């Protein structure tokens, strides 16, 4: 009996030693993973990319009651250009759908199949092309839009649709070679952008000249590692300070509404360590806005905008 008991003790001690050894090994492996260097900006895959982007806008009154909601869904295909040959990436919108409140979902026919070229090398430091277009996206495509029911879009909805494309490009470029992450090597590496720069906001005749945005600074950090659909990704955490904006809309000929507000952004972006493309992004934007017509305040509201972007297979992309 005593011999049997000693054998049990030996086995227990052996199992404990194996367990502790495995635990120590795992800890050492984790430490090695957390402290090793990573290359976040190697050559991007030239395979066609398929993305679904959903934007949900919740409008809230000053007293906290709901004022309304909107949803925008973008299906975007990217055919990467060869960077070594200085080729631009080709972006194609398969579909842009929108929904106001609990109303029916409608699409924007004018955007179906629309393509444009995008090249970071053609933009200046303010992300303007030689024509002064932000990210080189033409304003004319978003003017006088109608939905699939034949209803003409209000200027604010046309701007939201334009901003869906701008939003996608803004976060995709953060994962690009010149987006700042070329300096990231280890988890915890951070880039701080000071506040204070001011840039114009424009969209043809929809937003009038003199509209501006003043940023509140930003922070981009290589904050960790994760698996997305089984694919190893680097997590890039992004946040801004409080920015401010002034936007003047022509709501009808001879009638202008000016909105003043403040805004901030928080986001997590997941970079596919293999393809070097954005795999997923989760972005929250909060705006507090006051709108005036002449010298009269006509609206005060808070908007929370939640954006989700995800790379999907071609089969998922093409199934409505």
C-alpha positions in Angstrom: 0.0 0.0 0.0 2.8 2.3 0.9 4.6 1.5 -2.3 1.4 2.2 -4.3 1.1 5.6 -2.4 4.7 6.5 -3.2 4.1 5.7 -6.9 1.0 8.0 -6.8 3.1 10.8 -5.3 5.8 10.3 -7.8 3.2 10.4 -10.7 1.6 13.5 -9.2 4.9 15.3 -8.8 5.8 14.3 -12.4 2.5 15.6 -13.7 3.0 18.8 -11.8 6.5 19.2 -13.1 5.3 18.6 -16.7 2.4 21.1 -16.1 4.7 23.7 -14.6 7.2 23.2 -17.4 4.5 23.5 -20.1 3.2 26.6 -18.3 6.7 28.2 -18.1 7.3 27.3 -21.7 4.0 28.9 -22.7 4.9 32.0 -20.7 8.3 32.2 -22.3 6.7 31.7 -25.8 4.2 34.4 -25.0 7.0 36.8 -23.9 8.9 36.0 -27.0 5.8 36.7 -29.2 5.1 40.0 -27.4 8.7 41.2 -27.6 9.7 40.1 -31.1 9.8 42.4 -34.1 7.2 42.4 -36.8 7.1 43.6 -40.4 3.8 45.3 -41.0 4.5 46.8 -44.4 5.9 44.2 -46.7 4.7 43.9 -50.2 0.9 43.8 -50.3 -0.8 40.9 -52.0 -2.0 41.5 -55.6 -5.0 39.3 -55.2 -8.4 41.1 -55.6 -9.9 42.2 -52.3 -13.6 42.2 -51.4 -15.0 44.4 -48.6 -18.3 44.9 -46.9 -18.7 48.2 -44.9 -21.7 49.0 -42.8 -22.3 52.4 -41.2 -25.0 52.9 -38.6 -25.8 56.5 -37.6 -27.8 57.1 -34.4 -29.1 60.6 -33.9 -29.8 61.7 -30.3 -31.5 64.8 -28.9 -29.7 66.9 -26.2 -32.0 65.3 -23.6 -30.9 61.8 -24.7 -34.0 60.8 -26.6 -33.7 59.1 -30.0 -34.1 61.4 -33.0 -33.7 58.8 -35.7 -31.3 56.3 -37.3 -29.7 55.6 -40.7 -27.8 52.8 -42.2 -25.4 52.6 -45.2 -23.9 49.4 -46.6 -21.1 49.5 -49.1 -19.8 46.5 -51.2 -16.4 47.5 -52.5 -13.9 45.5 -54.6 -10.2 46.4 -54.9 -8.0 45.3 -57.7 -4.5 46.1 -56.4 -2.0 47.7 -58.8 1.6 46.7 -58.9 3.4 49.1 -56.6 6.8 48.4 -58.2 5.3 49.5 -61.6 3.7 52.5 -59.9 0.2 51.2 -60.8 -2.9 52.6 -59.0 -5.3 50.4 -57.2 -8.7 50.1 -58.9 -11.8 50.5 -56.6 -15.2 49.4 -57.8 -18.5 49.9 -56.0 -20.8 46.9 -56.5 -23.6 48.4 -54.5 -24.3 51.2 -52.0 -27.5 50.7 -50.0 -29.1 52.9 -47.4 -32.0 52.8 -45.0 -33.7 55.6 -43.0 -35.2 54.6 -39.8 -37.5 51.6 -40.2 -38.1 52.4 -43.8 -37.3 50.2 -46.8 -33.7 49.6 -47.8 -32.9 51.3 -51.1 -29.8 51.4 -53.4 -28.1 54.2 -55.3 -28.2 53.2 -59.0 -25.7 55.8 -60.0 -23.0 54.2 -57.9 -23.5 50.6 -59.0 -20.4 49.5 -61.0 -18.7 52.9 -60.5 -14.9 52.6 -60.5 -12.1 55.0 -59.6 -8.3 54.7 -59.3 -6.5 55.3 -56.0 -2.8 55.9 -55.6 -1.2 57.2 -52.4 1.7 58.5 -54.5 -0.6 60.9 -56.3 -1.6 62.7 -53.1 0.1 65.4 -51.2 0.6 65.5 -47.4 -3.0 66.7 -46.9 -4.2 63.7 -49.0 -5.3 66.0 -51.8 -4.7 65.2 -55.5 -3.6 67.8 -58.1 -7.2 68.9 -58.5 -7.6 69.5 -54.8 -9.9 66.5 -54.3 -9.6 64.6 -51.0 -8.2 61.2 -51.7 -8.8 62.0 -55.4 -12.5 61.1 -55.0 -14.6 63.2 -57.5 -17.4 65.2 -55.9 -19.5 65.2 -59.1 -20.4 61.5 -58.6 -22.3 62.3 -55.4 -24.3 65.3 -56.7 -28.0 65.1 -57.6 -28.2 61.4 -56.5 -31.5 59.5 -56.5 -32.3 56.2 -54.8 -33.8 53.1 -56.4 -37.3 54.4 -55.6 -36.7 57.5 -57.6 -36.4 59.8 -54.6 -33.8 62.6 -54.8 -31.4 62.4 -51.8 -31.1 65.3 -49.4 -27.7 67.0 -49.3 -26.8 65.5 -45.9 -27.5 62.0 -47.1 -25.5 62.6 -50.3 -22.6 63.8 -48.1 -22.9 60.7 -45.8 -22.6 58.5 -48.9 -19.5 60.4 -50.1 -18.1 60.1 -46.5 -18.6 56.3 -46.5 -16.0 56.1 -49.3 -13.8 58.6 -47.6 -14.1 56.7 -44.3 -13.0 53.5 -46.0 -10.0 55.1 -47.7 -9.0 56.9 -44.4 -8.7 53.7 -42.5 -7.3 51.5 -45.3 -4.5 54.1 -45.8 -3.5 53.7 -42.2 -2.5 50.2 -43.0 -0.6 51.2 -46.1 3.2 51.6 -46.5 3.1 55.4 -45.9 0.4 55.4 -43.3 2.9 55.6 -40.4 3.0 51.9 -39.5 6.3 51.5 -41.5 7.9 52.6 -38.2 6.2 50.0 -36.1 8.3 47.0 -35.1 7.1 45.9 -31.7 3.8 45.8 -29.8 3.4 49.2 -28.0 5.0 51.3 -30.8 3.0 54.5 -31.1 2.7 57.5 -33.3 1.3 60.8 -32.0 0.0 63.5 -34.3 -0.3 67.0 -32.8 -3.5 68.9 -33.0 -4.1 72.1 -34.9 -4.0 71.5 -38.6 -7.0 72.8 -40.5 -8.3 71.5 -43.9 -11.1 72.5 -46.2 -14.3 70.4 -46.4 -15.9 70.4 -49.9 -18.2 68.4 -52.1 -19.1 70.4 -55.2 -22.2 72.5 -54.7 -23.5 70.4 -51.8 -21.0 71.8 -49.2 -20.1 75.4 -49.7 -16.6 76.9 -49.9 -15.4 78.0 -46.5 -16.4 74.8 -44.7 -13.4 73.5 -42.7 -12.3 70.8 -40.3 -9.7 71.4 -37.5 -8.3 68.2 -36.1 -7.7 67.5 -32.4 -4.6 65.4 -32.9 -4.4 61.6 -33.0 -2.7 58.5 -31.6 -2.0 55.3 -33.6 -0.6 52.3 -31.7 0.5 48.8 -32.6 -1.5 47.5 -29.6 -1.5 43.7 -30.0 -2.1 40.6 -32.0 -5.3 38.7 -32.8 -6.9 36.1 -35.0 -9.7 37.1 -37.4 -11.3 34.2 -39.1 -8.2 32.2 -38.2 -5.9 34.7 -39.9 -3.1 36.3 -37.7 -3.5 40.0 -37.6 -1.8 43.0 -36.0 -4.2 45.2 -34.0 -3.8 49.0 -34.7 -5.6 51.2 -32.2 -6.5 54.6 -33.3 -8.0 57.6 -31.4 -8.3 61.3 -31.9 -8.6 64.3 -29.6 -11.6 66.6 -30.0 -11.7 68.1 -33.5 -14.1 70.8 -34.7 -15.8 71.6 -38.0 -17.9 74.2 -39.8 -20.0 73.0 -42.7 -22.4 75.1 -44.9 -25.0 73.2 -46.9 -27.2 74.7 -49.6 -30.5 72.9 -48.8 -32.3 74.6 -51.6 -31.4 77.4 -54.0 -30.8 80.6 -52.0 -31.1 78.8 -48.6 -28.1 77.8 -46.6 -27.7 76.0 -43.3 -24.5 76.1 -41.4 -23.5 73.4 -38.9 -20.9 73.8 -36.2 -19.7 70.9 -34.2 -17.0 68.9 -32.4 -16.0 65.3 -33.1 -13.8 62.5 -32.0 -12.9 59.0 -33.3 -11.9 55.7 -31.7 -11.0 52.6 -33.8 -9.4 49.2 -33.9 -8.0 48.1 -37.2 -6.9 44.5 -37.9 -4.0 44.2 -40.4 -3.6 40.8 -42.1 0.1 40.0 -41.4 0.3 37.8 -44.5 -1.4 39.9 -47.2 -0.6 43.3 -45.6 -4.2 44.4 -46.2 -6.9 45.5 -43.7 -8.8 42.4 -42.6 -11.3 44.1 -40.3 -12.0 47.5 -38.7 -14.3 48.8 -36.0 -14.7 52.6 -35.9 -16.8 54.8 -33.7 -17.3 58.5 -34.4 -19.2 60.8 -32.1 -20.3 64.3 -33.3 -22.1 67.1 -31.3 -23.6 69.6 -33.8 -25.6 72.9 -33.8 -27.2 74.0 -37.1 -28.3 77.5 -37.8 -30.4 79.1 -40.6 -29.6 82.8 -40.7 -29.3 83.7 -37.0 -31.8 81.1 -35.8 -30.7 77.8 -34.2 -32.8 75.1 -36.0 -31.2 71.9 -34.6 -29.0 70.6 -31.8 -28.1 67.0 -31.8 -25.5 64.3 -31.1 -24.7 61.6 -33.7 -23.0 58.3 -32.9 -21.7 56.6 -36.1 -20.5 53.0 -35.9 -18.6 51.7 -38.9 -17.6 48.1 -39.4 -15.4 47.0 -42.3 -14.6 43.4 -43.1 -12.7 41.6 -45.8 -14.8 38.7 -47.2 -14.6 36.0 -49.9 -15.9 36.7 -53.4 -18.8 34.4 -52.7 -19.8 36.4 -49.6 -19.3 39.7 -51.4 -21.6 38.9 -54.3 -24.5 37.4 -52.4 -26.9 40.2 -51.4 
